């Protein structure tokens, strides 16, 4: 009973803490890229994709959480989605990677959390999957769990993420607007020396290029030299990795999830995933030695979902040819770039473990800087 009351109190605090929707890059008139966004400018613009969070804030030292992405609302184990993984830099603990590469699909929700809580998330995904209706005979589950290390703001050794938190994130996943910044798996993260977090964005191709949607969600916890829409913000602020104004180097991690409704197979999904790293680079990220930069890409195109058990001996899938995927590459790069920037703009200043404090990006100063650069370009 004491444990239940504690969890209820934590969740009450969590609900009050979540930042209001609206602190995003485009709210300040900055629109990177040339393609249009979807309705929500989020990964949930891809039909059927759902996102849920559990945010854990306790006392002065616990600042962590879980973010779950469901490709669709059906039984994912019974209706798998084509998928691929690309490793920008492999200093990380992404689980399930070998089976995704071998079979080209994923069969569970995707879960993001902190480095030391990957086992807890893995256990929770097993629990979730074997308890799904129709999965009574399941004896093998390939759980996909990604992480970044939030140990600067969070008591990461305490391993405060438990199965209940993961299941809550999965079960409360929904479409529409996605909470960003200090929420879920982004609660305790740091990016470019500022408060990082969860960010998301989307792009919709014009009908002449297929009309497909690409959505991206990121968990940002990495360094480099920040750029916004091509402007050297980190240099201007004199705050960048290896400078005297940033406590650490560029180590950290960035988890990137890419979703699309385009009919692409695992091979072209891997090619799409590679382009997400280009989006990270456009923000100034460098995929440093100690950074786990992973991309998971999947397609929800209905005609290519993978039924289990199979539909028959011969599959009759229809995929885009290679020559038609370049627009998806551009959409992925743009959405990744903006998702990372949204994670910064939505995040709020946070104090945490051992009194550590990480400031939010100075939005007003940055926007004035961007306007001044744009003005000079137009003169």
Steps between C-alpha positions, in 0.01 A plus 500: 500500500785743584655427161170569322452829685857605413447427131173696506672799659782483246255496211302790647823702511585389149171621357550843652858521378451435129580808292222656299487426128603798291871561569623386161735642242227601256318695769784752465479525122792266423412234241801290395479310174282525192237230550168547678432352844204284591206617708677453834858529373563176686569134447130445567423659162591158360165315504457272796819592687451556874730651766485474879717622789566424863689777678666425833596794722563422865674717758817679392680220317260299283442645153426226249224318316374294207372581153318234297423504128239262360502458120128423509224419748465131412694204639848586371633150558226361274524784248866597480630800306797513260792663679872571495771629732793722413788567740653846477729424795464181698575602857160395629271224619234464230341158548349279232724637227620167358153360437383825343796483263446129432124500441434862407211559738406598856241319710466715815447865583825700500607614845750773589634549852829553687808282465469310827127434454520307173453164680187625676357622169585168334320307774198727470480448124501124555217538751306724263544267203419166662188651659362635172187311384599230254856465632435213740756275332777760452836372629739744334478880489749732331469815708638826357624735773720806448664727754706804580693568818323758718744461790590869526151599615372162615605246763551245225660239729178491700319339204171669577318391183281201575271278299196705599649814345573327171158339477339835580687668214392226258141491616449878497650539151277707276497696177480876450723749680812356661643641823860612451794619708531385863270203462529123489842376393612861451437610857865506607689546175745772391561617142769742374553604863135603535200306629407237241210259492240351271436671166296413195424627151355382169505566128236429237604452139299673228257277311728509196761316711255252650345705781669284764567612858825464692499556876795510740529484878831557680644465848781756505798466732809588295744777421673687221471854370136603476364634172142610440386533141865532398582772753797437737307545823746307715791711383312825552399396851857380564353176629601183320675172568864525612460872574555655841126566536392136476584263785549191285596396148260380234426159649140396557257339263214565262224250434310569177178324397379549142153394387341518155190383318697459179512138376871435549675178596766448766781567254373845406400567861866460590590749228241739644640446851846600381365840396379570853865527604533775238219683680692466826809641329301801375441597864871479577511154658825311444421140613795504738696202630278453805168574328246232415331633187246251370217525250204264489282540190173323425217509248130469581387459138204266545570284199842403636423421864631157589237264636603234753422224419567582137238548231638221281808363335549795264489866607346751262652825627524819296787737575624829361789465257837644596456799273192612696649515848715813468212729608468285813870558566448876496190473719694294754791745514271799548274333758798375702660843505181668616416228754838554668449876508147457636642293785715800597232764463241300696735410785507695825782574743544210740683434826575144594756250625759641742367851441589500132312761300458521123353814347256511214622648175470883520213519253460877472870554442515220244197626308644852488824352372320306226307808392818703481673238286200480269490878473867512402444228238221704343696822483 
